[in-house]
Amino acid sequence: MPLIVLWDIDHTLIDNAGVSKEIYAAAFTALTGAPPVAAASTEGRTDRLIMRNMFLRHDLPLPEWELVEVALARAGQDRLDELARRGSTLPGVRAALKAASVQAGWVSSVLTGNIAANAQVKLSAFDLDRLLDLPVGAYGADAVQRSDLVAVARRRIQRDRGLPHGAPLVLVGDTPLDVEAALVTGSRIIAVATGIHSPLELASAGASVVLPDLSDTVGLLARLEASAAF
């Protein structure tokens, strides 16, 4: 049975140990010549929205997106080694990604607020990139709102991997915005409480499945297989 599985990255697959917020601060500083007065608000937002909010908070005009993306990519690449040193893969992630990657008829990719370049940095820091079909994922440059990324990924997967447009789709993420993206697009959601949001918060946001982490590979696959057969 065909199935699309789209994984969030930060606090779902990896713990970035604060490096992510350092990337936004460095990009902002490179674009403005001064550091931000406060850390970026992330928690499931796209890079387009995060950077826009930072400039609004400082009463500054937002530069052309192309300039912002270049600054983000440079800041991310500069911190690859630091991320690998300080960050970590979350429990069960490697086994979960390996298991999903070998299922016949499945496409396992990402839906992330990160721009593609920084998604590659964050995944390659822990050798996870080779376990995902990254060219057909959806990234933080593709839309302002996270929910709009679902249609982006669907189009890419239909065009490049031949899955039907109506193939079942499951998001795996750790924030209420991941849950919202699934609910408003008719997708399924597996929420994981590996970020700052508790199981109760994720359930209250509308997640029918909330896991403590991804360490139960067999149970996770069973839930994904049930979505494929639904």
Kinemage of the C-alpha trace (Angstrom):
@kinemage 1
@onewidth
@group {chain A} dominant
@subgroup {mainchain}
@vectorlist {calphas} color= white
{ca met a 1} P 0.000 0.000 0.000
{ca pro a 2} L 1.347 3.460 -0.831
{ca leu a 3} L 2.088 5.774 2.073
{ca ile a 4} L 3.763 9.150 2.486
{ca val a 5} L 5.576 9.698 5.791
{ca leu a 6} L 6.865 13.219 6.407
{ca trp a 7} L 9.093 13.767 9.422
{ca asp a 8} L 9.779 17.004 11.221
{ca ile a 9} L 13.483 17.455 12.090
{ca asp a 10} L 14.148 19.604 15.158
{ca his a 11} L 13.062 17.915 18.405
{ca thr a 12} L 11.464 15.091 16.416
{ca leu a 13} L 14.532 13.502 14.807
{ca ile a 14} L 17.319 15.472 16.488
{ca asp a 15} L 18.079 17.593 19.521
{ca asn a 16} L 19.879 20.630 18.092
{ca ala a 17} L 21.090 21.761 21.543
{ca gly a 18} L 20.329 25.419 20.846
{ca val a 19} L 22.311 25.577 17.609
{ca ser a 20} L 19.150 26.283 15.632
{ca lys a 21} L 18.461 29.544 17.462
{ca glu a 22} L 22.128 30.472 17.006
{ca ile a 23} L 21.682 30.075 13.251
{ca tyr a 24} L 18.802 32.542 13.204
{ca ala a 25} L 20.729 35.002 15.352
{ca ala a 26} L 23.777 34.768 13.111
{ca ala a 27} L 21.721 35.250 9.954
{ca phe a 28} L 19.949 38.251 11.463
{ca thr a 29} L 23.274 39.768 12.506
{ca ala a 30} L 24.758 39.218 9.055
{ca leu a 31} L 21.780 40.962 7.447
{ca thr a 32} L 21.514 43.907 9.857
{ca gly a 33} L 24.955 44.390 11.343
{ca ala a 34} L 23.645 43.968 14.897
{ca pro a 35} L 22.574 40.954 16.976
{ca pro a 36} L 18.890 40.408 17.779
{ca val a 37} L 17.594 41.587 21.136
{ca ala a 38} L 15.853 38.253 21.743
{ca ala a 39} L 16.092 34.686 20.491
{ca ala a 40} L 13.965 33.601 17.552
{ca ser a 41} L 10.556 32.061 18.245
{ca thr a 42} L 10.566 28.716 16.462
{ca glu a 43} L 8.377 25.803 17.735
{ca gly a 44} L 7.224 24.518 14.365
{ca arg a 45} L 7.277 27.773 12.414
{ca thr a 46} L 8.846 28.018 8.955
{ca asp a 47} L 12.080 29.895 8.351
{ca arg a 48} L 10.157 32.443 6.291
{ca leu a 49} L 7.888 33.171 9.246
{ca ile a 50} L 10.653 33.052 11.861
{ca met a 51} L 12.820 35.582 10.063
{ca arg a 52} L 9.878 37.803 9.181
{ca asn a 53} L 8.867 37.907 12.845
{ca met a 54} L 12.407 38.759 13.913
{ca phe a 55} L 12.504 41.774 11.604
{ca leu a 56} L 9.030 42.898 12.664
{ca arg a 57} L 10.034 42.646 16.328
{ca his a 58} L 12.953 44.981 15.612
{ca asp a 59} L 10.865 47.388 13.473
{ca leu a 60} L 13.112 46.707 10.499
{ca pro a 61} L 12.123 46.132 6.865
{ca leu a 62} L 12.416 42.532 5.767
{ca pro a 63} L 15.139 42.031 3.130
{ca glu a 64} L 14.450 40.165 -0.086
{ca trp a 65} L 13.927 36.508 0.736
{ca glu a 66} L 16.842 35.446 -1.464
{ca leu a 67} L 19.220 37.421 0.780
{ca val a 68} L 17.665 35.954 3.921
{ca glu a 69} L 17.975 32.413 2.602
{ca val a 70} L 21.647 32.911 1.704
{ca ala a 71} L 22.350 34.247 5.202
{ca leu a 72} L 20.548 31.311 6.819
{ca ala a 73} L 22.360 28.769 4.671
{ca arg a 74} L 25.745 30.296 5.441
{ca ala a 75} L 25.003 30.390 9.168
{ca gly a 76} L 23.852 26.773 9.089
{ca gln a 77} L 26.873 25.501 7.207
{ca asp a 78} L 29.196 27.377 9.568
{ca arg a 79} L 27.680 25.485 12.513
{ca leu a 80} L 27.684 21.953 11.105
{ca asp a 81} L 30.597 20.807 13.258
{ca glu a 82} L 29.184 22.531 16.337
{ca leu a 83} L 25.828 20.824 15.814
{ca ala a 84} L 27.493 17.426 15.464
{ca arg a 85} L 29.440 18.059 18.680
{ca arg a 86} L 26.629 19.396 20.855
{ca gly a 87} L 23.480 17.869 19.366
{ca ser a 88} L 22.217 14.300 19.189
{ca thr a 89} L 19.832 11.951 17.455
{ca leu a 90} L 16.699 11.347 19.516
{ca pro a 91} L 15.774 7.879 20.840
{ca gly a 92} L 14.749 5.352 18.210
{ca val a 93} L 15.109 7.724 15.284
{ca arg a 94} L 17.735 5.880 13.285
{ca ala a 95} L 15.887 2.569 13.517
{ca ala a 96} L 12.567 4.234 12.684
{ca leu a 97} L 13.953 5.947 9.585
{ca lys a 98} L 15.674 2.763 8.410
{ca ala a 99} L 12.472 0.773 8.821
{ca ala a 100} L 10.371 3.309 6.924
{ca ser a 101} L 12.929 3.648 4.133
{ca val a 102} L 12.693 -0.020 3.091
{ca gln a 103} L 8.898 -0.336 2.994
{ca ala a 104} L 7.634 -1.065 -0.524
{ca gly a 105} L 5.448 1.707 -1.893
{ca trp a 106} L 6.323 4.194 0.858
{ca val a 107} L 7.946 7.597 0.448
{ca ser a 108} L 9.699 8.729 3.617
{ca ser a 109} L 10.797 12.351 3.509
{ca val a 110} L 10.634 15.535 5.588
{ca leu a 111} L 8.242 18.380 6.232
{ca thr a 112} L 10.277 20.965 8.070
{ca gly a 113} L 10.404 24.658 8.780
{ca asn a 114} L 14.102 24.648 7.908
{ca ile a 115} L 15.280 25.770 4.505
{ca ala a 116} L 16.526 22.815 2.453
{ca ala a 117} L 20.197 23.677 2.955
{ca asn a 118} L 19.876 23.687 6.734
{ca ala a 119} L 17.728 20.563 6.756
{ca gln a 120} L 20.613 18.873 4.953
{ca val a 121} L 23.090 20.252 7.499
{ca lys a 122} L 21.060 19.072 10.480
{ca leu a 123} L 20.448 15.599 9.104
{ca ser a 124} L 23.944 15.040 7.724
{ca ala a 125} L 25.471 16.022 11.078
{ca phe a 126} L 24.104 12.706 12.376
{ca asp a 127} L 24.215 10.690 9.127
{ca leu a 128} L 20.422 10.652 8.831
{ca asp a 129} L 20.176 12.286 5.409
{ca arg a 130} L 20.816 9.036 3.536
{ca leu a 131} L 17.756 7.470 5.216
{ca leu a 132} L 15.306 10.025 3.779
{ca asp a 133} L 14.092 10.954 0.301
{ca leu a 134} L 15.014 14.609 0.699
{ca pro a 135} L 14.440 15.861 -2.895
{ca val a 136} L 10.673 15.448 -2.505
{ca gly a 137} L 10.389 16.973 0.967
{ca ala a 138} L 8.884 20.357 1.843
{ca tyr a 139} L 10.989 23.084 3.397
{ca gly a 140} L 10.845 26.450 5.111
{ca ala a 141} L 11.444 28.406 1.915
{ca asp a 142} L 8.420 26.820 0.239
{ca ala a 143} L 5.694 28.557 2.253
{ca val a 144} L 5.123 30.903 5.176
{ca gln a 145} L 2.648 28.670 7.017
{ca arg a 146} L 3.562 25.119 7.899
{ca ser a 147} L 0.237 23.674 6.789
{ca asp a 148} L 0.879 24.879 3.237
{ca leu a 149} L 3.961 22.669 3.053
{ca val a 150} L 1.799 19.539 2.897
{ca ala a 151} L 0.557 20.385 -0.600
{ca val a 152} L 4.125 21.184 -1.680
{ca ala a 153} L 5.336 17.752 -0.631
{ca arg a 154} L 2.341 16.035 -2.224
{ca arg a 155} L 3.023 17.721 -5.575
{ca arg a 156} L 6.685 16.762 -5.529
{ca ile a 157} L 5.986 13.166 -4.558
{ca gln a 158} L 3.268 12.743 -7.163
{ca arg a 159} L 5.456 14.281 -9.875
{ca asp a 160} L 8.777 12.632 -9.028
{ca arg a 161} L 7.847 9.369 -7.310
{ca gly a 162} L 4.572 8.529 -9.011
{ca leu a 163} L 2.437 8.116 -5.917
{ca pro a 164} L -1.210 9.012 -6.457
{ca his a 165} L -2.312 12.445 -5.264
{ca gly a 166} L -4.657 10.906 -2.699
{ca ala a 167} L -2.093 8.566 -1.148
{ca pro a 168} L -2.379 8.476 2.652
{ca leu a 169} L -0.025 10.933 4.311
{ca val a 170} L 1.257 10.920 7.890
{ca leu a 171} L 3.090 13.760 9.577
{ca val a 172} L 5.422 12.967 12.467
{ca gly a 173} L 6.206 15.989 14.627
{ca asp a 174} L 6.516 17.432 18.102
{ca thr a 175} L 4.531 20.692 18.087
{ca pro a 176} L 0.902 21.814 17.945
{ca leu a 177} L 1.719 23.361 14.552
{ca asp a 178} L 2.572 19.876 13.243
{ca val a 179} L -0.788 18.694 14.534
{ca glu a 180} L -2.581 21.657 12.963
{ca ala a 181} L -0.876 21.054 9.610
{ca ala a 182} L -2.195 17.497 9.605
{ca leu a 183} L -5.726 18.385 10.687
{ca val a 184} L -6.286 21.211 8.192
{ca thr a 185} L -4.966 19.147 5.260
{ca gly a 186} L -6.760 15.900 6.018
{ca ser a 187} L -3.501 14.147 6.890
{ca arg a 188} L -2.789 11.858 9.798
{ca ile a 189} L -0.510 12.813 12.660
{ca ile a 190} L 1.806 10.941 14.971
{ca ala a 191} L 2.892 13.425 17.617
{ca val a 192} L 5.985 12.826 19.731
{ca ala a 193} L 6.581 14.520 23.059
{ca thr a 194} L 10.315 14.974 22.514
{ca gly a 195} L 10.199 18.760 22.292
{ca ile a 196} L 8.873 21.369 24.706
{ca his a 197} L 5.225 20.325 24.382
{ca ser a 198} L 3.761 17.757 26.735
{ca pro a 199} L 1.617 14.794 25.671
{ca leu a 200} L -1.413 16.633 27.067
{ca glu a 201} L -0.667 19.743 24.993
{ca leu a 202} L -0.282 17.667 21.819
{ca ala a 203} L -3.478 15.727 22.509
{ca ser a 204} L -5.331 18.954 23.273
{ca ala a 205} L -4.158 20.315 19.904
{ca gly a 206} L -5.954 17.405 18.257
{ca ala a 207} L -3.387 14.611 17.967
{ca ser a 208} L -5.061 11.227 18.282
{ca val a 209} L -1.699 9.473 18.567
{ca val a 210} L 0.932 10.847 20.964
{ca leu a 211} L 4.119 8.902 21.639
{ca pro a 212} L 6.765 9.641 24.269
{ca asp a 213} L 9.442 9.207 21.580
{ca leu a 214} L 10.205 7.037 18.537
{ca ser a 215} L 11.967 4.221 20.378
{ca asp a 216} L 9.254 1.597 19.773
{ca thr a 217} L 10.022 0.817 16.136
{ca val a 218} L 7.599 -2.092 15.895
{ca gly a 219} L 4.739 -0.092 17.379
{ca leu a 220} L 5.492 2.907 15.193
{ca leu a 221} L 5.534 0.793 12.034
{ca ala a 222} L 2.253 -0.786 13.025
{ca arg a 223} L 0.648 2.664 13.356
{ca leu a 224} L 2.064 3.747 10.006
{ca glu a 225} L 0.897 0.525 8.315
{ca ala a 226} L -2.582 1.109 9.710
{ca ser a 227} L -2.564 4.562 8.118
{ca ala a 228} L -1.549 3.064 4.783
{ca ala a 229} L -4.442 0.607 4.920
{ca phe a 230} L -7.023 3.150 6.090
